[in-house]
Amino acid sequence: MSTAKPKRYNNTAILLHWLLAILITGLLVVGFFMPDLPKTPLRKVIYNLHKSFGLIVFALVLFRIYWRLSHAVPEHVPGSRLQVRLAHYAHIFIYALILVVPGIGLLASAFNHGFNLFVFHWEPLFTVNKALAHQIMGWHGVTAYLLAALLGLHLAAFFWHQFVQKDGLIRRIWFTAPY
């Protein structure tokens, strides 16, 4: 059995990366504007969809972490020791925040109205405490902004690799044949 590292991520990891990227981007954009929506039935639908897709992201990232830990990954892109460490810890923090943000949102819902997972309603898990739910929701927003900032740095690192370093980093996580 070969112990050589692959040159790119496997198709499952690539699919999960891009699916999560699309879902998280949508959730962040919608989430930043949701509090300003007028209190109409449409707002309730948007909130419930946000919660439903947030739970899907939570489950997908758990699977993504399992997949990452159980399958070979490419070598780090050549760079200084500091760059390699920063990339490593940035990925750890991204995964952590992708778990924390929806986890906090669900916790806030557990003390509030409960939530709908698409068409299925889940009652609040705890005694309704709107003040506590509001505080927890504040942390949901703070961690969402932290996640957005970290994803912005992730995107900036991609552009740096792609257009400054020109090291072909995107080939490792894109739907192409191995190079």
MIRO-373313 format. One line per field, with one value per atom (N, C-alpha, C): residue number from 1; atom name; x, y, z. Coordinates in steps of 0.02 Angstrom, whole numbers, plus 32768, in hexadecimal, padded with zeros to 4 digits. Example, Ala and Ser with C-alpha at 12.3 -4.5 7.8 and 13.67 -1.06 7.14 Angstrom:
<nodes>
seq: [1,1,1,2,2,2]
atom: [N,CA,C,N,CA,C]
u: [8294,8267,8294,8282,82AC,8285]
v: [7EE4,7F1F,7F5B,7F90,7FCB,8002]
w: [8186,8186,8186,8162,8165,818A]
</nodes>
This chain:
<nodes>
seq: [1,1,1,2,2,2,3,3,3,4,4,4,5,5,5,6,6,6,7,7,7,8,8,8,9,9,9,10,10,10,11,11,11,12,12,12,13,13,13,14,14,14,15,15,15,16,16,16,17,17,17,18,18,18,19,19,19,20,20,20,21,21,21,22,22,22,23,23,23,24,24,24,25,25,25,26,26,26,27,27,27,28,28,28,29,29,29,30,30,30,31,31,31,32,32,32,33,33,33,34,34,34,35,35,35,36,36,36,37,37,37,38,38,38,39,39,39,40,40,40,41,41,41,42,42,42,43,43,43,44,44,44,45,45,45,46,46,46,47,47,47,48,48,48,49,49,49,50,50,50,51,51,51,52,52,52,53,53,53,54,54,54,55,55,55,56,56,56,57,57,57,58,58,58,59,59,59,60,60,60,61,61,61,62,62,62,63,63,63,64,64,64,65,65,65,66,66,66,67,67,67,68,68,68,69,69,69,70,70,70,71,71,71,72,72,72,73,73,73,74,74,74,75,75,75,76,76,76,77,77,77,78,78,78,79,79,79,80,80,80,81,81,81,82,82,82,83,83,83,84,84,84,85,85,85,86,86,86,87,87,87,88,88,88,89,89,89,90,90,90,91,91,91,92,92,92,93,93,93,94,94,94,95,95,95,96,96,96,97,97,97,98,98,98,99,99,99,100,100,100,101,101,101,102,102,102,103,103,103,104,104,104,105,105,105,106,106,106,107,107,107,108,108,108,109,109,109,110,110,110,111,111,111,112,112,112,113,113,113,114,114,114,115,115,115,116,116,116,117,117,117,118,118,118,119,119,119,120,120,120,121,121,121,122,122,122,123,123,123,124,124,124,125,125,125,126,126,126,127,127,127,128,128,128,129,129,129,130,130,130,131,131,131,132,132,132,133,133,133,134,134,134,135,135,135,136,136,136,137,137,137,138,138,138,139,139,139,140,140,140,141,141,141,142,142,142,143,143,143,144,144,144,145,145,145,146,146,146,147,147,147,148,148,148,149,149,149,150,150,150,151,151,151,152,152,152,153,153,153,154,154,154,155,155,155,156,156,156,157,157,157,158,158,158,159,159,159,160,160,160,161,161,161,162,162,162,163,163,163,164,164,164,165,165,165,166,166,166,167,167,167,168,168,168,169,169,169,170,170,170,171,171,171,172,172,172,173,173,173,174,174,174,175,175,175,176,176,176,177,177,177,178,178,178,179,179,179]
atom: [N,CA,C,N,CA,C,N,CA,C,N,CA,C,N,CA,C,N,CA,C,N,CA,C,N,CA,C,N,CA,C,N,CA,C,N,CA,C,N,CA,C,N,CA,C,N,CA,C,N,CA,C,N,CA,C,N,CA,C,N,CA,C,N,CA,C,N,CA,C,N,CA,C,N,CA,C,N,CA,C,N,CA,C,N,CA,C,N,CA,C,N,CA,C,N,CA,C,N,CA,C,N,CA,C,N,CA,C,N,CA,C,N,CA,C,N,CA,C,N,CA,C,N,CA,C,N,CA,C,N,CA,C,N,CA,C,N,CA,C,N,CA,C,N,CA,C,N,CA,C,N,CA,C,N,CA,C,N,CA,C,N,CA,C,N,CA,C,N,CA,C,N,CA,C,N,CA,C,N,CA,C,N,CA,C,N,CA,C,N,CA,C,N,CA,C,N,CA,C,N,CA,C,N,CA,C,N,CA,C,N,CA,C,N,CA,C,N,CA,C,N,CA,C,N,CA,C,N,CA,C,N,CA,C,N,CA,C,N,CA,C,N,CA,C,N,CA,C,N,CA,C,N,CA,C,N,CA,C,N,CA,C,N,CA,C,N,CA,C,N,CA,C,N,CA,C,N,CA,C,N,CA,C,N,CA,C,N,CA,C,N,CA,C,N,CA,C,N,CA,C,N,CA,C,N,CA,C,N,CA,C,N,CA,C,N,CA,C,N,CA,C,N,CA,C,N,CA,C,N,CA,C,N,CA,C,N,CA,C,N,CA,C,N,CA,C,N,CA,C,N,CA,C,N,CA,C,N,CA,C,N,CA,C,N,CA,C,N,CA,C,N,CA,C,N,CA,C,N,CA,C,N,CA,C,N,CA,C,N,CA,C,N,CA,C,N,CA,C,N,CA,C,N,CA,C,N,CA,C,N,CA,C,N,CA,C,N,CA,C,N,CA,C,N,CA,C,N,CA,C,N,CA,C,N,CA,C,N,CA,C,N,CA,C,N,CA,C,N,CA,C,N,CA,C,N,CA,C,N,CA,C,N,CA,C,N,CA,C,N,CA,C,N,CA,C,N,CA,C,N,CA,C,N,CA,C,N,CA,C,N,CA,C,N,CA,C,N,CA,C,N,CA,C,N,CA,C,N,CA,C,N,CA,C,N,CA,C,N,CA,C,N,CA,C,N,CA,C,N,CA,C,N,CA,C,N,CA,C,N,CA,C,N,CA,C,N,CA,C,N,CA,C,N,CA,C,N,CA,C,N,CA,C,N,CA,C,N,CA,C,N,CA,C,N,CA,C,N,CA,C,N,CA,C,N,CA,C,N,CA,C,N,CA,C,N,CA,C,N,CA,C,N,CA,C,N,CA,C,N,CA,C,N,CA,C,N,CA,C,N,CA,C,N,CA,C]
u: [802A,8000,802C,801D,8045,8036,806B,8061,806A,8070,8077,8038,8044,800B,7FEC,7FAA,7F8B,7F9C,7F95,7FA2,7F65,7F2B,7EEE,7EC1,7E8E,7E5C,7E31,7E14,7DE9,7DA6,7D80,7D42,7D0F,7D0B,7CDC,7CEF,7D30,7D47,7D3B,7D48,7D3D,7CF4,7CC8,7C81,7C6A,7C80,7C6D,7C87,7CC4,7CE1,7CB5,7CA4,7C7F,7C35,7C18,7BD3,7BCF,7BFE,7BFF,7C0D,7C39,7C48,7C0A,7BE3,7BA5,7B72,7B67,7B35,7B48,7B87,7B9D,7B9A,7BAF,7BAA,7B62,7B35,7AEE,7AD3,7AE5,7ACD,7AE8,7B28,7B44,7B23,7B1B,7AFC,7AB4,7A8D,7A48,7A46,7A72,7A73,7A83,7AAD,7ABF,7A84,7A57,7A1F,79DE,79D9,799A,797F,79A8,798B,7968,797B,795E,791F,790C,78D0,7891,785F,7820,7800,77DD,77BD,777F,778C,7757,775D,772C,7732,7770,7784,77C0,77FE,7802,783B,783F,7806,7805,781E,7808,781F,786B,7884,78CC,78F3,78DB,78FC,78FC,78C3,78C0,78ED,78F0,791E,7967,7976,79B9,79CD,799F,79AC,79B3,7989,798C,79CE,79E1,7A20,7A5C,7A55,7A8A,7A96,7A60,7A66,7A85,7A74,7A93,7ADE,7AF2,7B39,7B5C,7B3D,7B59,7B67,7B36,7B3E,7B73,7B72,7BA3,7BEA,7BF4,7C38,7C50,7C22,7C36,7C4F,7C29,7C3E,7C7F,7C86,7CC4,7D00,7CF9,7D30,7D41,7D0E,7D1A,7D40,7D2A,7D49,7D91,7D9C,7DE0,7E0F,7DF7,7E21,7E2C,7E01,7E05,7E1F,7E32,7E4B,7E8A,7EB5,7EF3,7EE5,7F0F,7F09,7F4B,7F4A,7F87,7FB9,7FF8,802C,801A,8035,802D,804E,8033,8052,8094,80C9,8109,8104,8122,8122,814A,814E,8174,8150,8174,8156,811B,8122,80EC,80AE,80B7,807F,805B,8080,8063,803B,8057,8033,7FF5,7FFB,7FC0,7F88,7F9A,7F67,7F47,7F71,7F57,7F26,7F3A,7F0F,7ED1,7ED9,7E9F,7E6A,7E7F,7E4F,7E2E,7E55,7E38,7E03,7E13,7DE3,7DA6,7DB0,7D76,7D48,7D63,7D39,7D16,7D3C,7D1E,7CE4,7CEF,7CBA,7C7E,7C8B,7C53,7C28,7C45,7C1E,7BFF,7C24,7C0D,7BD3,7BD8,7BA4,7B5F,7B55,7B12,7B01,7B34,7B27,7B0A,7B26,7B0C,7AC7,7ABD,7A7A,7A45,7A56,7A27,7A1B,7A4F,7A47,7A18,7A1F,79F1,79AA,79A0,795D,7942,796E,7959,793B,794D,7931,78FB,78E9,78B9,787D,7870,7835,783F,787B,788A,7898,7894,789E,7881,7878,7861,789D,78A2,78D3,78AB,78AC,7881,7838,7819,77D2,77C7,77FB,77F4,7804,77D5,77E0,77FF,7833,7852,7841,7822,7811,7851,784D,7888,789D,78DE,78F8,78F7,78F7,78FA,78BF,78B5,7882,7890,785D,7866,7882,78B9,78DA,78F2,78C7,78D6,7913,791E,7958,7999,799A,79D5,79DD,79A7,79AA,79C7,79B3,79CD,7A18,7A2F,7A77,7A9D,7A83,7AA5,7AA6,7A70,7A6C,7AA0,7AAF,7AE5,7B28,7B35,7B73,7B71,7B36,7B2F,7B46,7B30,7B44,7B8F,7BAB,7BF2,7C1C,7C0A,7C31,7C27,7BEC,7BE1,7C0E,7C16,7C43,7C8B,7C9F,7CE2,7CED,7CBB,7CBF,7CC5,7C9D,7CA1,7CE6,7D03,7D46,7D7A,7D75,7DA5,7D9E,7D60,7D56,7D70,7D6B,7D88,7DD4,7DF4,7E3C,7E4D,7E23,7E2C,7E29,7DF9,7DF2,7E2E,7E44,7E7F,7EBD,7EC4,7EFD,7EF8,7EBC,7EB3,7ECB,7EB4,7EC8,7F13,7F32,7F7A,7F9D,7F87,7FA5,7F9A,7F5E,7F4C,7F6D,7F6F,7F85,7FC9,7FE1,8024,8056,8048,8074,806F,8034,8026,803C,8028,803D,8008,7FD1,7F9D,7F77,7F73,7F52,7F0A,7EE6,7EA0,7E98,7ECA,7EC4,7EBB,7ED1,7ECB,7E83,7E59,7E15,7DE1,7DF2,7DC4,7DB5,7D7D,7D65,7D8B,7DCA,7DF2,7E16,7E32,7E5A,7E9A,7EB6,7EF5,7F2A,7F56,7F8C,7FCD]
v: [7FC4,8000,803E,806D,80AA,80DA,80FA,812D,8173,8177,81B8,81E2,8221,824F,825F,8264,8277,82BF,82CE,8312,833F,8321,8348,8323,8346,8328,82F8,82C7,8298,82BA,829B,82BA,82C8,829D,82A9,82E8,82EF,832A,8369,8365,839F,83B2,8380,838E,83AE,8392,83AE,83F6,8403,8446,8479,846A,849B,849F,8468,8469,8493,8487,84AF,84F9,8506,854C,8570,854F,856E,8577,8543,8547,857C,857C,85AB,85F2,85FD,8641,8659,862E,8640,864E,8623,862D,866D,867D,86BA,86F8,86F8,8732,873B,8707,870B,871D,86FE,870A,8752,8773,87B8,87E7,87D5,8800,87EE,87B1,879A,87C7,87DF,8808,8847,885F,889D,8891,8853,8845,8859,8872,8882,8843,884B,8811,87FC,87D1,87B6,876A,8747,86FE,86E8,8710,86FF,86FE,872C,872E,86EC,86D3,8695,865B,865A,8626,862A,8667,8670,8659,866C,8656,8609,85EA,85A1,857F,859A,857F,8588,85C2,85D0,859C,858F,855D,8517,8506,84C4,84B9,84EA,84E3,84E7,850D,850E,84CA,84A6,8463,8433,843C,8414,8421,8461,8472,8451,8454,8435,83EB,83C8,8380,8374,839C,8393,839F,83D1,83DE,83A8,838A,8350,8318,830C,82D8,82EC,832C,8345,833A,8347,833C,82F2,82C8,827F,826C,8284,8272,828A,82C6,82E3,82BB,82A3,827D,8235,821C,81D5,81CA,81FE,81F7,8221,820A,822D,8271,82A1,82E5,82F8,8328,833D,835C,835B,837D,83C7,83E9,8431,8451,8488,84AE,84C8,84C5,84DE,8527,8535,8578,8578,85B1,85B6,858E,857F,855B,8582,85C4,85EF,85E9,85EB,85E6,85A3,856E,852B,8528,8542,8542,856E,85A9,85D5,85B2,8592,856F,8537,8512,84DA,84F3,8526,853F,8563,8584,85A5,8571,8538,8503,84E7,84DE,84C6,84F7,8538,856A,856E,8566,8566,852D,84F1,84B7,84C3,84DD,84E9,851A,8551,8583,856A,853F,8524,84F7,84DB,84B4,84E2,8513,853E,856B,8589,85B9,8599,8561,8543,8525,850D,84F2,8527,8563,8599,85AE,85B0,85C1,8590,8550,851D,8521,8532,853A,8574,85AB,85E3,85CE,85A8,858F,8560,853C,850D,8531,8570,8599,85C8,85C5,85F4,85CF,85D5,85B8,8571,8555,8518,852B,84FB,850C,84D6,84E9,84BA,84A1,8460,8442,8433,8465,8466,845E,8425,8420,8402,83EC,83CD,83FF,8408,8437,8415,8435,841D,8450,8439,8465,847B,84B2,84C6,848D,8484,844E,8460,84A2,84BA,84E8,84FA,852B,856B,8586,85C2,85FA,8617,864F,867E,86AD,86D9,8705,871A,8743,871C,86DE,86B4,86A4,8695,8686,86C2,86FF,873C,8743,8735,8739,8706,86C9,8695,86A7,86C4,86D8,870E,8738,8769,8747,8711,86EB,86C8,86B4,8696,86C9,8707,873B,874A,874E,875C,8726,86E7,86B0,86AC,86C0,86C1,86F5,8730,8762,874A,8727,870A,86D8,86AE,867D,86A0,86D4,86F8,8717,8733,8751,871B,86E3,86AD,8691,868B,8674,86A8,86E8,871C,8715,8705,86F9,86BA,8687,8649,8659,8682,8696,86C1,86EE,8717,86EB,86B8,868A,8665,8652,8631,8660,869F,86CE,86D9,86DC,86E4,86A8,866C,8631,862E,863F,8638,866C,86AB,86E1,86FE,86F4,870D,86D3,86A0,8665,863B,863B,8613,85CB,85AE,856A,8536,8549,8519,84FB,851E,8504,84EE,8512,8502,84BC,84A1,845E,8429,8437,8406,83FE,8431,8431,843F,8434,8441,83FF,83FE,83C2,83B5,83A7,8397,8356,833C,82FF,8310,82DF,82EC,8305,832F,8349,8329]
w: [8000,8000,8000,7FD6,7FD0,8008,8021,8055,8038,7FF5,7FD5,7FDF,7FEB,7FF4,7FB0,7FAD,7F6D,7F5B,7F1A,7F04,7F0C,7F14,7F1C,7F4D,7F65,7F91,7F68,7F89,7F65,7F54,7F28,7F0F,7F46,7F78,7FAF,7FD5,7FE5,8009,7FE0,7F9F,7F73,7F71,7F69,7F67,7FA9,7FE1,8022,802A,8014,8019,7FF5,7FB6,7F8E,7FA2,7FB6,7FCF,800F,803D,807A,806B,803B,802A,8012,7FE7,7FCD,8005,802C,8062,8096,80AB,80DF,80C5,8087,806B,806B,8054,8054,8099,80C9,810E,812C,811F,813B,811C,80DA,80B9,80D3,80D2,80E9,8133,815A,81A2,81B5,818E,819D,8190,8162,8151,8175,8190,81AE,81E5,8213,8249,8230,81F5,81DA,81B1,81A7,817F,81A5,8181,81A3,81BF,81F6,8217,81F0,81BF,8194,8195,8178,8173,814C,811B,80F4,8121,8150,817E,81A5,81BC,81E2,81B6,8178,8149,8140,8137,812D,816B,81A6,81E4,81E9,81DA,81DF,81AB,816F,813D,8153,8170,8189,81BF,81EC,8221,8203,81D3,81B5,8190,8168,8143,8173,81A9,81DC,81FA,8207,8223,81EF,81B0,817C,8178,817C,817D,81B8,81F2,822E,8222,8206,81F8,81C2,818E,8158,8170,819B,81B1,81E1,8207,8230,8203,81CD,819D,817B,816A,814A,8178,81B8,81E7,81EB,81F0,81F0,81B1,8178,8138,8136,814E,814E,8179,81B2,81E1,81CA,819F,818C,8145,8122,80DE,80D5,80A8,809A,807C,808E,8073,8053,8025,8004,8037,8023,804A,804D,807F,8082,8045,8030,7FFA,8015,7FED,8006,801D,8054,8070,80B0,80CF,810D,8143,8177,81B0,81CC,81CF,81E8,81BC,817A,814C,8154,815A,8161,81A2,81D8,8219,8216,81F8,81F3,81CB,8194,816C,8195,81B9,81E2,8216,823C,8271,8256,821D,81FE,81EC,81D1,81C0,81FF,8234,8273,828C,828B,82A4,8276,8235,8208,8219,8220,8232,8275,82A5,82E8,82E3,82C0,82BB,8292,8260,823A,8267,829A,82CB,8300,8317,834E,8338,82FD,82E7,82E5,82C2,82C4,8308,832C,836F,839D,839A,83C4,83AC,836B,8351,8367,8366,837C,83C7,83ED,8435,8444,8420,8429,841A,83E5,83D4,840A,842A,845F,849B,84A4,84DA,84C2,8482,8467,844B,840A,83EC,83D3,83DA,83B7,836F,8343,82FC,82D0,8291,825F,8238,8232,8205,81C6,819A,815E,8175,816E,8180,81C5,81E7,8229,825F,828F,82C5,8301,831D,835B,8390,83C4,83FC,8420,8447,846E,849C,84A3,84CD,8516,8524,8569,8576,85B4,85C5,859E,857E,8556,8581,856B,858D,8557,8544,850B,8518,8557,8566,855A,8571,8567,851D,84FB,84B3,848D,84A2,8482,848D,84CA,84D8,84AF,84AD,8487,843D,8424,83DE,83CF,8400,83F7,83E9,840D,8401,83BD,83A8,8366,8331,8339,830A,830C,8349,8350,832F,833D,8320,82D4,82BC,8273,8253,8272,8258,8259,828F,8292,825A,824F,8219,81D5,81CA,818B,8182,81B7,81B2,81A2,81C3,81B8,8171,8159,8114,80E2,80F4,80CA,80C5,80FD,80FC,80D4,80DA,80B3,8068,8055,800F,7FF9,8024,8014,800A,8034,802D,7FEA,7FD7,7F95,7F5E,7F5E,7F2A,7F2A,7F64,7F69,7F49,7F59,7F3C,7EF1,7EDB,7E95,7E69,7E7F,7E53,7E64,7EA1,7EB3,7EB2,7ED8,7EDA,7E9A,7E7C,7E3F,7E48,7E82,7E92,7E84,7E64,7E51,7E8B,7EC1,7EFD,7EEF,7EC4,7EB7,7E9B,7E78,7E5B,7E91,7ECD,7F04,7F1B,7F12,7F2E,7EF8,7EB8,7E82,7E5E,7E38,7E17,7DD6,7DDA,7D9F,7DAB,7D75,7D7B,7DA3,7DC5,7DE9,7DBA,7DD3,7DA9,7DBC]
</nodes>
